[in-house]
Amino acid sequence: HNRVFTDAHYLIGLEKELKGYDIAHCAETYYRYTQQCLTAKEKEYVKKVICTVWETIPFNNEGIPGRKEYKARAKKGVDHFLAVTHRAKASLILEGVDAEKITVLAPGISINAFAPTKWKEKHTHIKILFVGRLERCKGVYELLYAMKLLLTDKDIQLQITLHIIGDGSETNKLIALEKQLGIERHVSHKIVSYTDMPGEYHAADIFVAPSKDDAYWQEQYNMTLMEAQASGLPIVTTTSGGIPENVGEAALFAFPGDIVSLKEQLKRYVLNPVVRLEYGTKARKRAEEIHDARKIAKRIGNVYEMVNDQC
C-alpha cells in the first residue's frame, strides 16, 4: 500500500495534535507526515517546520506518483532542513533548495551505552561482527565470499567466525550459500534486542559494514557504524554514500562490491592486533567527538532557536 497510495507514512490526526507548537520536526521531503506538518503550518496550528533529510541521491524517490509534488511543496514550505551529511545537502541543493536553509547535522547515539570493555590482548579466536538488514545492498553476499577466502588463507592460523545479527529478504539464500561454500560452521545468525546490542559489540573483535550502491540506494549514514565506533571496534567498511562522513579516518575501506579488497582489509586486522587496537582507539575517539547524542542535542537546540527567532 506504500506504493499504491503514494506514501503510507500518514499519521492520523497529526495536524490537530500540532496545535500550539512552535516547531514541527519531520523527516524527508517525500513522506506524507511531512505534508501533514506543512498543512498544519498553513492552518497556523504550528509556526515552523524543520525537516531532517537522509537521502543522498538527487531526484530519487520520484517514480511513485505524487512524490514529486510532495518534494516540491516541501522545498517551498519547510523553514529549515537538517541534512545528515554533506551529500544530503548537495542533493537538496541540486533539487532546488536554498543552501542558506540547510544545516548539516549528523545523528547521535548514547556513547556511554556502547562504551568499550577492556582490551583483550591475547586472541586465538577472532570474531567478526555484521549488524544490519540482510539485503544485497548491504554487501552480505560479498561478506560471505570474503569469509570463505579468509578461512582458506594459509597465512591465517587463528580461528575466525562471522556473527550476523539481523534479518531480511536474503536470509534463506544466505544460509544456503554458507552451506554451498562449506562455511556454515563458521557463521552464526541471530536477532538481538537493541538493549542487548552493546554486549554483542563488546564480544566482537572486528566490525564490518560492506555496503554497496545500486541505482536507487546508497548508504545514507549507517547507525551500526556509530555503535561500532562507540564500542571501540576496528571497522572495515566501504565508501558507499555517507559512510566516509560517518567514520572519517577511523576505519579501513574496501571497494564497494569488491570481494578481494574486503577480504584483504579484514585480513589486515586479523593478522595484526596492533592495527586493531589503533583503529579501535580512533573509532572510540571519533564517537566521543562526533557522535555523542548530548552534543548533537545541543546543536539541534541551537537550530530550533535560530528558526524560531526568524520572522
C-alpha positions as CSV (number, residue, x, y, z in Angstrom):
1,H,0.0,0.0,0.0
2,N,3.0,2.3,0.4
3,R,3.3,2.3,-3.4
4,V,-0.4,2.4,-4.3
5,F,-1.3,5.3,-2.0
6,T,1.8,7.4,-2.7
7,D,3.1,7.0,0.9
8,A,2.0,5.1,3.9
9,H,3.7,7.4,6.3
10,Y,0.5,9.0,7.3
11,L,-0.3,9.8,11.0
12,I,-4.0,10.1,11.7
13,G,-4.8,13.3,13.4
14,L,-1.3,14.7,13.3
15,E,-2.4,18.2,12.1
16,K,-4.6,18.8,15.1
17,E,-2.1,17.4,17.5
18,L,0.4,20.0,16.4
19,K,-1.9,22.9,17.5
20,G,0.0,25.4,19.7
21,Y,3.5,24.1,19.0
22,D,6.2,26.4,17.7
23,I,8.1,23.8,15.6
24,A,7.2,20.6,14.0
25,H,10.2,18.4,13.2
26,C,9.7,15.8,10.4
27,A,11.9,13.7,8.2
28,E,12.4,13.5,4.4
29,T,10.7,15.7,1.8
30,Y,8.6,12.9,0.2
31,Y,6.9,11.4,3.3
32,R,3.3,12.0,4.0
33,Y,3.7,13.2,7.6
34,T,6.0,16.0,6.3
35,Q,3.0,17.1,4.2
36,Q,0.8,16.9,7.3
37,C,3.2,19.2,9.1
38,L,3.1,21.7,6.2
39,T,-0.7,21.6,6.2
40,A,-0.7,22.3,9.9
41,K,1.6,25.3,9.3
42,E,-0.8,26.6,6.6
43,K,-3.6,26.3,9.0
44,E,-1.5,28.2,11.6
45,Y,-1.6,25.3,14.0
46,V,2.2,25.3,14.1
47,K,4.6,28.1,13.4
48,K,7.6,26.5,11.7
49,V,8.6,23.2,10.1
50,I,12.0,21.6,10.2
51,C,12.9,18.6,8.1
52,T,15.7,16.2,8.6
53,V,16.9,14.7,5.3
54,W,19.0,11.5,4.9
55,E,18.6,11.0,1.1
56,T,21.8,11.4,-0.8
57,I,20.7,10.7,-4.4
58,P,19.3,13.8,-6.1
59,F,15.7,13.4,-7.5
60,N,15.4,10.0,-6.0
61,N,12.0,8.6,-4.9
62,E,10.1,10.5,-7.6
63,G,8.9,7.5,-9.5
64,I,5.9,7.0,-7.3
65,P,3.0,9.2,-8.4
66,G,2.6,12.2,-6.1
67,R,6.0,12.2,-4.6
68,K,7.5,14.8,-6.9
69,E,4.7,17.1,-5.9
70,Y,5.4,16.3,-2.2
71,K,9.0,17.2,-2.6
72,A,8.2,20.5,-4.5
73,R,5.8,21.5,-1.7
74,A,8.4,20.7,1.0
75,K,11.1,22.7,-0.9
76,K,8.9,25.8,-0.6
77,G,7.2,25.2,2.8
78,V,9.9,23.8,5.1
79,D,11.6,26.6,7.0
80,H,14.9,24.8,7.6
81,F,16.5,21.5,6.6
82,L,18.8,19.4,8.6
83,A,21.0,17.3,6.2
84,V,22.5,14.3,7.8
85,T,25.5,14.5,5.5
86,H,27.1,16.9,3.1
87,R,26.0,14.6,0.4
88,A,22.4,15.0,1.5
89,K,22.9,18.8,1.5
90,A,24.3,18.6,-2.1
91,S,21.2,16.5,-3.1
92,L,18.9,19.2,-1.7
93,I,20.7,22.0,-3.4
94,L,20.6,20.1,-6.7
95,E,16.8,19.7,-6.2
96,G,16.5,23.5,-5.8
97,V,16.6,24.1,-2.0
98,D,18.3,27.3,-0.9
99,A,21.7,26.4,0.6
100,E,21.0,29.1,3.3
101,K,18.1,26.9,4.6
102,I,20.3,23.8,5.2
103,T,22.4,22.9,8.2
104,V,24.5,19.7,8.1
105,L,23.9,17.8,11.3
106,A,24.6,14.1,11.8
107,P,22.6,12.0,14.2
108,G,24.0,10.9,17.6
109,I,23.8,7.9,19.9
110,S,24.4,7.2,23.6
111,I,28.1,6.6,23.5
112,N,28.1,5.6,27.2
113,A,25.7,2.7,26.5
114,F,28.2,1.3,23.9
115,A,31.4,2.2,25.9
116,P,34.1,-0.4,25.1
117,T,35.2,-3.0,27.6
118,K,38.8,-3.9,28.5
119,W,41.0,-4.6,25.5
120,K,41.7,-8.3,25.0
121,E,45.5,-8.7,24.5
122,K,45.6,-12.4,23.5
123,H,43.4,-13.7,20.7
124,T,43.2,-17.2,19.4
125,H,39.6,-16.7,18.1
126,I,38.7,-13.6,16.0
127,K,35.0,-12.7,16.0
128,I,33.8,-10.6,13.0
129,L,30.5,-8.9,13.5
130,F,27.9,-7.7,11.0
131,V,24.8,-5.9,12.1
132,G,22.1,-4.8,9.7
133,R,19.4,-5.7,7.1
134,L,20.2,-8.9,5.1
135,E,19.7,-7.3,1.7
136,R,22.0,-7.3,-1.3
137,C,22.8,-3.6,-1.0
138,K,24.4,-4.3,2.4
139,G,27.1,-6.3,0.8
140,V,26.2,-9.5,2.6
141,Y,27.0,-11.8,-0.3
142,E,30.4,-10.3,-0.7
143,L,30.9,-10.7,3.0
144,L,30.3,-14.5,2.8
145,Y,32.6,-14.8,-0.2
146,A,35.3,-12.8,1.7
147,M,34.8,-15.1,4.7
148,K,35.4,-18.2,2.6
149,L,38.7,-16.6,1.3
150,L,39.8,-15.8,4.9
151,L,39.1,-19.3,6.0
152,T,41.2,-20.8,3.2
153,D,44.1,-18.3,3.5
154,K,47.2,-20.2,4.7
155,D,48.6,-17.0,6.3
156,I,45.9,-17.1,8.9
157,Q,46.3,-19.6,11.7
158,L,43.7,-18.2,14.1
159,Q,40.1,-19.4,14.4
160,I,37.7,-17.0,12.7
161,T,33.9,-16.8,13.0
162,L,31.4,-14.4,11.4
163,H,28.5,-13.3,13.6
164,I,25.5,-11.9,11.7
165,I,22.8,-10.0,13.6
166,G,19.7,-9.0,11.6
167,D,17.1,-10.3,9.2
168,G,15.9,-9.6,5.7
169,S,14.7,-10.9,2.4
170,E,18.0,-12.6,1.6
171,T,18.3,-14.6,4.9
172,N,17.4,-18.0,3.5
173,K,19.5,-17.6,0.4
174,L,22.5,-16.5,2.5
175,I,22.2,-19.6,4.7
176,A,22.0,-21.8,1.6
177,L,25.2,-20.1,0.3
178,E,27.0,-20.7,3.5
179,K,26.4,-24.4,3.1
180,Q,27.4,-24.3,-0.5
181,L,30.7,-22.6,0.4
182,G,31.2,-25.0,3.3
183,I,31.5,-22.3,5.9
184,E,28.2,-22.8,7.8
185,R,30.1,-23.9,11.0
186,H,31.9,-20.6,11.0
187,V,28.9,-18.4,10.6
188,S,26.1,-17.7,13.1
189,H,22.8,-15.9,12.7
190,K,20.6,-14.3,15.3
191,I,18.2,-11.4,16.1
192,V,19.0,-9.3,19.2
193,S,17.0,-6.6,21.0
194,Y,18.5,-3.2,21.0
195,T,19.1,-3.2,24.7
196,D,21.3,-6.3,24.4
197,M,23.3,-4.9,21.4
198,P,26.2,-3.4,23.5
199,G,27.1,-6.8,24.7
200,E,27.3,-8.1,21.1
201,Y,29.7,-5.4,20.1
202,H,31.8,-6.0,23.2
203,A,32.1,-9.7,22.3
204,A,33.4,-8.9,18.8
205,D,36.9,-8.2,17.6
206,I,36.2,-6.6,14.2
207,F,33.1,-4.9,12.8
208,V,32.3,-5.0,9.1
209,A,29.7,-3.0,7.0
210,P,30.3,-3.7,3.3
211,S,27.5,-1.7,1.8
212,K,27.4,-1.1,-1.9
213,D,25.4,1.3,-4.1
214,D,22.6,0.5,-6.6
215,A,20.7,2.7,-9.0
216,Y,18.2,3.9,-6.3
217,W,20.1,3.4,-3.0
218,Q,23.3,4.1,-1.3
219,E,24.2,4.0,2.4
220,Q,22.9,7.3,3.9
221,Y,24.8,7.1,7.2
222,N,24.5,3.7,8.9
223,M,23.7,3.8,12.6
224,T,25.5,0.5,13.3
225,L,28.8,2.1,12.3
226,M,28.2,4.7,15.0
227,E,27.6,2.0,17.6
228,A,30.7,0.1,16.5
229,Q,32.8,3.3,16.8
230,A,31.4,4.0,20.3
231,S,32.2,0.4,21.2
232,G,35.8,0.9,20.2
233,L,35.8,-1.7,17.4
234,P,38.2,-1.7,14.4
235,I,36.0,-1.2,11.4
236,V,36.1,-2.4,7.8
237,T,33.6,-0.6,5.6
238,T,33.2,0.9,2.1
239,T,32.8,4.4,0.6
240,S,29.1,3.9,-0.2
241,G,27.1,7.2,0.2
242,G,27.6,8.9,3.5
243,I,29.8,6.3,5.2
244,P,33.1,8.3,4.8
245,E,31.5,11.2,6.6
246,N,30.4,8.8,9.4
247,V,33.7,7.1,10.1
248,G,36.2,9.6,8.9
249,E,39.7,8.1,9.2
250,A,38.6,5.6,11.9
251,A,38.1,2.7,9.5
252,L,39.7,0.6,6.8
253,F,37.9,0.9,3.4
254,A,37.2,-1.8,0.9
255,F,35.9,-1.1,-2.6
256,P,32.1,-1.5,-2.7
257,G,31.2,-4.8,-4.1
258,D,34.8,-6.0,-4.3
259,I,35.3,-9.4,-2.6
260,V,39.1,-9.4,-2.7
261,S,39.6,-5.9,-1.2
262,L,37.1,-6.7,1.5
263,K,38.9,-9.9,2.4
264,E,42.3,-8.2,2.4
265,Q,41.2,-5.4,4.7
266,L,39.7,-7.9,7.1
267,K,42.9,-10.0,6.9
268,R,44.9,-6.9,7.9
269,Y,43.0,-6.7,11.2
270,V,43.0,-10.5,11.8
271,L,46.8,-10.7,11.5
272,N,47.7,-7.5,13.4
273,P,46.4,-6.8,16.9
274,V,48.3,-3.6,17.0
275,V,46.3,-2.3,14.0
276,R,43.1,-3.5,15.6
277,L,43.9,-1.5,18.7
278,E,45.0,1.6,16.7
279,Y,41.7,1.7,14.7
280,G,39.6,0.8,17.7
281,T,41.0,3.7,19.6
282,K,40.4,6.0,16.7
283,A,36.9,4.8,16.5
284,R,36.1,5.5,20.1
285,K,37.7,8.9,20.0
286,R,35.6,9.8,16.9
287,A,32.4,8.6,18.7
288,E,33.2,10.9,21.6
289,E,33.9,13.9,19.4
290,I,31.3,13.4,16.6
291,H,28.5,11.0,17.6
292,D,27.7,11.9,21.2
293,A,23.9,12.4,21.4
294,R,24.3,15.0,24.1
295,K,26.4,17.2,21.8
296,I,24.0,16.6,18.9
297,A,21.0,17.6,21.0
298,K,22.6,20.9,21.8
299,R,23.2,21.6,18.2
300,I,19.6,20.7,17.3
301,G,18.5,23.1,20.1
302,N,20.6,25.9,18.5
303,V,18.8,25.3,15.2
304,Y,15.4,25.4,16.9
305,E,16.2,28.7,18.5
306,M,17.5,30.1,15.2
307,V,14.4,29.1,13.2
308,N,12.0,30.1,16.0
309,D,13.6,33.6,16.0
310,Q,13.2,34.1,12.3
311,C,10.3,36.3,11.2
